[in-house]
Amino acid sequence: MTGSSGVNAAGDPTVELSTSSPPIVHVNRGPAGPVEIVRYGKFLLVGFTGVFVNLAAFVVTVDAISHTPLSNFYASLVHFASKTAPNPLLFFVGSAVAFGVATVWNFVLNSLWTFKTEEDRRHSPSRRLGLYFGVSLGSLSVNEVVLLVTETFLPPLIGQGIGIITGSVVGFWGNSRYTFAETARR
């Protein structure tokens, strides 16, 4: 951006800016208003669908690693909801795979619905996906710590559910603040 200064006919100082595009101003959201409350509700709804995707992927992954046929999905679901973990490492792997599947699911829905806007985004789509995964890794860390803490006294599916809920707080804050940040052109 280049500029020149001078004095107009009235004697007031002026600054002329020449640029090919208008300046970008980053939008800082203030306190939650009606729009943000609706957005948070949408985020929770997307997250709610992601819970089912996560839990289904968790069961399918653990069954696949332990060579349990897919036809035993319902029996595995009941088993994981009622028994403690005999092999915690198996459940950590299942949790990580379920996280990846649910993260892609949630990113797509949040991009198309929750954070859809007419404003320009601060980041390109590929950068947003990277940021989304980064924020989601923070959520996964919270999820894994909860799963580790609860593994000895709660069934693994219950611990996984509690971890998902706890991690969602981290996810909304990070994604609304960084991943889907908007820019406004002036």
N, C-alpha and C positions, 0 to 999 in steps of 0.2 A: 504494500500500500504506500503510495506516495502522496505528499500533500504540499500545499503552498499556502502562504499566509499573505494577508494584505489588509487594506482598509477599504470599506465600502463607501458609497457616495455620502452617507451620513456621518462618516468619520469613525464608525465602529470597526473594531478589528474583526477580521473574518479568517476562517480556515477552510480551504477547499480541499476535499479528499478525492482522489481519483482511485477507483478500484474497480475491478471487473465483477466482483460480487459483494453483496452486502455483508457487513461484519456478523460474525456468529456470536451470540450471547448465550451462555449456558444458563439453563433455567434451574433455579433452586426452589424446590417446593417448600412451601411454608407448612403450617400446621395442617393436619388432615381435615379436609373439607368434604363435602358430599361426594365429589368426584373420587377422591382418594379412598373414601369408605367403600364406595361401589367397587373400585379397583381391588381393594383388599378382599372384598367378598368374592370377586371373580378369581383372584389368586387362590383363595381357600378352596373354591370349587374345583379349580384345575388341580390343586394339590390333593383334594379328596379323590379325584379320579386316579391321580398318580399313586395314591396309597394302594389302590386295588391292583394297578399295574405292577407296582413294586412287590407287593405280597405274592402275586401270582408268579412273577419272575423269580422271586426268592424260592418258592416251593419247587418250581420247575428246574431251577439250577441245582438245588440241593439234591433233588431226585435224580437228575442227569449225572451228577458227579458220583452219587452212590449207586448208580446203575439200577434205580427203581423205575419200572415202566411208567410211562405217562398215564396209563389207564388207572394208576393208583393215586391220581391227583387228589381226589376227595379224601381218601384215607390218609394221605400225607398231610393234608391241610389240618385234619382233626388231630393227627399225631403231633404236629408242630405247635398246635395251639394248646396242647395239654401236657406235654412232657418237657423236662429240662434237656439241655443240650448234652449228648454223650460225646460229641466231637465238636467243640467250639470253633476250631479252625474251618471246618466245613461250612458252618453258618456264617463266618466272616466272609468267606469267598462268595457264598450265595447272596449275602447282603451287598457286597460290592458290585456284583453283576446286576442285581436288581436295581441298585442305584443308577447304574449307567442306562439301563432300559427306561426307567422312570424319568430320568433327567431329560433324555431326548423327547419323550412323550410330553413332559411339562413345558419344555422350551418351545416346542411347536405350538401347543395350545396357548401359552402365554403370549407368544409373538403374534398369533393371529387374533386373539380375543382380549386378553387381560390388558396388555400394554399397547394395544392398537391405537394409533394416533395419526392425525393429519400433519403433525409437526415432524420436522426432520429429527433423526437420531444423532446423538453425539458420535456413535460408533457404527461402523459398517456391519452388515449381517454376520460375516465370518468372525469379526471381533466380538460381537454380542454373544455368539455361540461360545467362544472361548471364555469370555467373562462369566457367562451363565454356568459353564462347567466349573470355573474357579470358585464362584460363590457356592455352587452346589457341593464342591469338595469340602468347604467349611461346614456345610450342613451334614455331609457324610461323616466328617470327623466327630461332630456332636452325636450323630446316630451311632457310630461305632463305640464311642465311650459309654453311651447309655446301654448298648447291647453287652459290652464287657462287664459293666457294673451289675447288670440284672441277670446275667447268665446262670448264676448259681442258685437263684431263688425264684425265678420266673420262667415260664415256658418261653422258648426263643421267639415265637411269633408275637407274643405280648411285648417282650423287650424291643423287638423290631418296631412295633407300632408306636411305642412310647418314644423311641428314637426318632421316628419320622416326624412326630408332632413337635418334639423339641427342636429338631433341625429346621423345621419350616419357619420358625421365627427368624433364624439367621438368613434363610433364603429370601424371605420377603423384603427384609431391610436391604440386603445387598443388591438384589435384582432391581428393586424400585429406585435405588439410589445410584447405581453404577451401570448395570447391564442395559437397562432400558431408558437411560437418561435421555432427555430430549434437548434439542437446541431450538432456539427461536431466531429467526432472521429479522433484523431491524432495517 
